[in-house]
């Protein structure tokens, strides 16, 4: 039991490397991704963006959290939303309460201002999943979702969504249709090429603007660390 708790704590530390070790090579790669995203949106403002993957365990949630932190460091007001209402992780990563969140807002049980939590990172607010609903896809595609995004954009410069894997459910496709851009995470030596290509096709069918792919967990032997690239 003690070993499990220790492993869980270490996992959370890895997730928030940009906060805990702002000078690390990995953090620098997140900042590079941030810069690339800003260049990709020169013709239109990028204010809503989702992060997804083709399958599970590819690092999409940790990528989303760390990207939110580096964007917030630019004095942008950032809202990070856990839109994975099937296997939410945001409340674990940031060690916050999950009794109300996105699902609570969408069903009208609480307002956005009541459900958003402040993080200990300047300019970064969090909206956890809330109670897991029986109909995630319907909620994400509802008018209430569009209304919530419009309301949030009155206050925030950037909204980042952590969404479920594309091949598992339709949630990411639904959100991709209303977001300014989408990022797909693939894990080195794990993600199946055909699966990633299929996920890309599904996103494109949903009229998603695919901003790029984040290569996760690639080992750079010379420097003996892992880095993220685009």
N, C-alpha and C positions, 0 to 999 in steps of 0.2 A: 504494500500500500504506500509506504513512504517513497519507494522508488518511482511509483506512478505519479505521485504528487510532484516529485523532483523533475521528472520528465515533462510533465505538463507545464511547470514553471519555466523550464528551459525553452519549451516550444513557444511560449508567449514572448519570451525575450527575443528569440529569433524573429518573430513576427514584427516586432517594433524596433528593428535595428536602426532605423533612421532617427528614432528618438533617443535610444540608449547609446548609440555610437555614431554621432553625426559626422565624424571624420573618417569612417571606415570606407574601404573600397566599394563595398556593397551599397552604402548610402550614396556614394558618388554616382553609381550606376543608376540609382533611382532618380537622381537629379538630372542625369543625361536623358532618361526617359521623359521626364517632365519637360525638358527643353525641346525634345523632338516633338512632343505633343503640341507644344505651343507653336512651333514652326508649321505643323501640319494644319493648323487652324487659322492661318493668316488671312484667308479669304472670308472667314466667318467665325464669330466668337464661339468658343467651346465652353458651354456652361453646364451641360448635363452629359455625363459619360458613364458608361457601364464597363465593368471588367468581368469576363467570363472565361470559360475553358471548354474543351470538348468533353472531358470527363472529370471525375473526382480526383482529388489529391495531386493537383498540378500546381498549386500555390496561388490560386486566384485571390483568396481572401487576404493572405499576407501581402500580396502585391497591392491590392486595393488600399489596405490600411497604410502601408508605407508611402504610397503615392499621395494619399490624402495629407499625410504629415508634411511631405516636402512642398506640396502646393501651399499649405497653410503657412509655411515658413516664408513665403513670398508676400506675406501680409494680405493674402486672399482669404475672404471668409468662406470656409469650406464646410459642407455638410456631407458626412459619410453615412450612407444608408445601407443597412443590411436587408437587401431584397431577396436573400435566399431564405424564403419562408418555409423551407422543408428541412434544411440542416443549418440553422443560423449559427454563426460563430463570433459575431462582433462583440457580444456581451462578455464572452470568455476572454477575447483578446484584450479588451480594455477594462475588464473586471468591473462591469456595471450591471445594474438591475435590468431585467428583461420583462418585468410584469406588464409594461405597456411600451408600445413602439409603433412601427409602421402599420401592422395589422389593426391596432387600436384606432389609429387615425383614419384608416380607410373604411372601417365599419362604423365610424362616428362615435366611438366610445370616449375619445379624448381628442383635443385639438393638437395641432402640430407644435405649438409653443409649449404645451404641457408635456409632450412626449419626448422632445429633444433634450439631450443631456450635454452638458459642457464636458469637454475632455480636459486633461491637464496639459494639452498642447495649445498654445495661443492660436486663436482664429479657427480652431477645429471643433465643430460640434458633431454629435453622434445621434443617430436614430436607429435603435436596435430593431430587431424583427418584431418583438412583442409576442404575445401568445400565438403559437403556430395554428393557422387557420386550416379548415378542411378544403378550401378552394383558392389556393394561392394564385393560380393563373387568372381566374376571374377577377380577383382583387387588383392585380397588377394591370389588367387591361380595362379597368373601370374608369368612369368619369371622375370618380373620387380621387384616383391616382393622378389624373391630369390636373385636377384642381389643387391637389397637394403640391405638385411640382411648381405650378404657377405661383402659389403662395410662398413657397420656399425661395424661389428666384427673386422675390422682392427684397429679400434680406441677404441671400448668399451669392457669392460670385461664382461658385462652382459646386455642383452636386455630383458626388461619386456613388455609384450603385455597385454593390457586390451581389452578383446574380448566380443562380445555379448553373451547372454545366449545360451546354447547348444540347448535347445528344441525349441527356436524361429527361428533360422536360422542355416545355415551350416558353417558360418564363423569360429567359434571356431574349428570345426573339420578340416577344411582346414589348419588352422595354426598349429594345434596340430600335423599334419603329418610332419611338417618341423621344429618344435621346439624340444629342448632337453627334455622338460618336461612340464607338465600341472598341475595346481592346481585348485580345484573346491571349491567354497565358498557355504556354506549352512547357512541359518539363523535359529536360534533356535526358535522353536514353530511356524515356518512359512513354511519352505520348506517341500514339500510333499515327503515322503519317496520313493514312486513309481517314482516320477519325477526325484529325484536324482539318483536312480538306472538306470533309462532309460538314463539319461545324461551320466552316467559312461559307460554304454554299447556303446553308440554312440561314445564316445571318444576312447574307446578301439578298435572299428571297424575302426577308423581312424588311427590306429597304434600309438596312443598317449601313452607316458610314464606318467601315472598318478602318480604324486609324493606324493599326499596326499589331504586331505580335511581340509579346515579351517572352524571351527564352529564359527559362528558370532553371537554376541548379546546374549550370554548366561549369565544370571544373576547369580552372586555369592553372595548369600544373606549375608553371614557372613561379607564380606568386603564392601558390598554395592557399588560395581562397576561392570562394564561389562568387560568381557575379551574375548580375542580370543584364541582359542586352536586348536590343530591339532588332 
